[in-house]
Amino acid sequence: MCEKKLKDKVAVIAGGASGIGKKIAQKYAEHGAKVAILDIQDAQELARALKKEWGVQASFYQCDVSDCSKVERVCQNILQDFGSVDILLSAAGYGPRIAIQDMEISQWQKTVDINLSGTFYLIRYLIEDMINQGKGNIILIGSGTIISGSGGGIHYAATKTALYGLIKGLSYELLPKGIRANIITPHIIDTPLLRKRYPDSPEVNEKLAQRVPLGRIGTTEDIANIALFLASDESGYICGADILADGGALRYT
């Protein structure tokens, strides 16, 4: 029986229906957290599965994070249903690969609205509860594109880069109130987003692995383990940090 590192903590996970967010929701529930999953995609079945397997409170809230009024309403519902929030993790993201000369203004704006503004809305409408408690934990999922510039186009790179400034500002402002804020930087992780560009085949996977000094593609489990550490008391002295999870691909190449 594993130690329940998040027992009875309430975790809000945006973008929790698939990929990294889904794996983190599963990991948090495994470690005893009560989980509120936000996504524009349906995750009712995931919430039911978490309740059944781990015996924790788990609920799904369908929400387009780019819609400020919907985020506010959903956050109010979460606070009513769960009582309080200890952890906010945002893995919500958008960024189809589009060259700048082909990009519509609406596509740029949608990326800003989801990746940057949506993250701010979530924090804005949950932060008062954390401040009142005198404690809280904000974790964002960034992207290795801030270093490489590749992987999704300038709209994606620009909005993901903005999250790092957001984390630094949040850490500076909120640490005196007992609230930590950190960001994880994944790169070459086996997610649905990666597979839209790189089909899952032995040949493709071998080429991807050759780009990673560690010799393999990263997994959502790799990122979920970091997110668990950051959400737990074990990381209590880590504040305003950017944790790069790339198998050495960006650091050594």
N, C-alpha and C positions, 0 to 999 in steps of 0.2 A: 504494500500500500504506500503510495507516494505521499510525501509531505504536502499538505494543502497550503501552498504559499500565499494564496489569495482568499483564504476562507472568509466568507461572508462579506467580502468587498463587492461593491457595485461597479461594474465596468460597462461603459457605453462604447460600442465599437461601430464606427461609421464605415461603410464599405465592407460590411461583414458577411455578405451573401456568397462571396467567392474569393478564390485566390488567397492572398496573404491575410486579409481580414477574416475570412472564414476559418483559417487554421488558427489564428489568434483567438477567435471566439471559442473554438474547441479547446485550446490549451488553457485558457482562463477558466472555463467551466470545469475542466479536469482538476484544476487546482482550487476549486471551491468558490469561485466568484459567481455572483449573480450577474447575468449578462443581458444587456439591452442591445439588440442588433438593429442598426439603421442601414437601409439600402433602398435604392430605387427598384432593384430586382427583388423578387419574392424570396424570403428566407423563413417562412413559417415552418417548413419541414425541419430546417436546421434547428430552430428554437425548440421544437417538440423533441427532436433527437437529443439535444443537450439536457433537457429536463429528465428524459427517460434514462439516459445513460449515467448522468452524474448527480441527479437529484437536486439540481439547483433551479432557482427561479430564472427563467429565460423567456424573453419576449421579443417579437419582431415588430418594428415600426417602419412602414413603408414611407420613404421620404426622399425627395429630391433636394439635396443639400444646397443647391443653387437658389432655392426659393426661401428667402429670409423668413417670411411669415409661417411657412410650413415647418421650418426648423424650430422656430420659437414655440409653436404649438406642440410639436413632438417632444421637445425638451421639457415642457410643462407636464406632458403626459407621463414621461419617464419619471420625473420627480414625484408625481402623485403615486405612480405604481410601485416605485422602489424606495421612496422616502428620501433618498440622498444619492449622490454620485461620488465615488472615490477615484475612479480612473476614467479618463476620456482618451480613447485611441482613435485616431482618424487615419483610415487607409483608403478613403474615398478618393478616386482620381479619374481623370479623363484626359485623353490626348491622342487621337488618331494621328498616324504619321502623314503629315501634309507639308509639302515644300512651301516656303514663304510666298513664292510667286503665284501659288495656286490657292492660298488660304483666303477664305472669306472672312470678313470682319466678324460675322456671327460666330464662326468657328473659334476665332481668337477669344471673343467675349465669353463663349460657353466654357472654354478651358479656364479662364480667369474666375468665372462665377463658381465653378465646381471646385477646382483645386485650391484656390486661395480664399475667395469670399466665403465659400461653404465651410471651410475650416474655421474661419473667424466667427461665423454665425454660431457654430456649435460651441465654441469656447465662450462666446459672449453670453449665451443663454444658459450655460451651466456653471459659469465661474462664480457667480454670487453664492451658490450653494457651497462650493468648495471654500470660499473665503469665510463664510459663516461657520464652517466646521473647523477652520484653521488648519486644513490639510487638503491635499489633492495631488493628482498626478496626471500630467498631460503628455501623451506620446504621439508623435506624428510619424508617418511613413513617407520618407523623402524618395530620392532616386539618384542613382549614379550618373544620371544625365547632367547633373550640376557640375560634374567633373569632366566628363567626356564630351558633353554637348550632343551626343548621339542618343538614339533610342526613342525619339518621339516628336521631333520637330521643335522649333524655337518657342512655340506657345507652351509646350509641356516643360521644356527646360526653364523658361522664365518663371512660370508659376511655381514649379517645384523649388527653384532657387529662393523664391520669396518666402517659402516656409521656414528657411533657415534664419532669416531675419526675424520672422515672427517668433520663433523659439527663443532667440537671444533676448528679444524685447520682453517676452513673457517671463523668462527666467529672472531677468533683472527686476521686473516690477513685482512679481508674485512670490519670490523666495522669502521675503520678509513675512509673508502671510502664510508660510508653510506649504506652498504649492511648488512642486518640481515640474519642469518641462524639458523634454529631451526629444531627439529625432533619430530615427534609424535610416541609414542610406543603403538600400539593397541594390545589387547589380547582378544581372544574369541569373535571375531566379525563375524557376519553372512554374509559371503562372499562366492563366488563360491569355493575359495580355502579351506575354512573351510568345505564346504559341500562335497568335494571330500573325506574327511576322516570321517565326521559325517553326515549321511543322515538326511534330514529334516523330522523328525517324532516327535510326541508328547513325546515318550519315550526318544529319544535321546536328544531332547531339554530340557527336565526336568533334565536329568543327567548333561548336560552342565551348566544349570542355577544353579544347586546345587554347582558347583565349584566357583561360583561368589557370594561374600558376598552381593552385591547389589540385587541379586535374579533374574537376567535376562541376556540373551546373549546380547552383544553389537550389535549395528546396524551401517551400513555405515553412516547413518545420524549423529550418535554420533561423528564419526571421521570427517565428513565434517564440522560440527559446529566448531570443534577445528581448522581445517584448515582455515575456514573463519576468525576466530578470529586472527590467526597468520598472515594472509595475509592483514588484515585491519590495519588502523592506531591506533586502540584501543590497539594493542599489541606492540606499538612502542618502549617500553622500555624492551622488552623481547628479549634476544640475547643469542645464544648458548645454548638454553634450550632443555631439554628432557621432553616432556609432556606425562606422563603415563596415558593411557585410558584403564583401565582393570576392572572397577567395583569393585576394591579391591581384585581381584583374586590373584595378585602377591604380593601385599603389606601386606596382612593380613593372608595369608595361607602358 
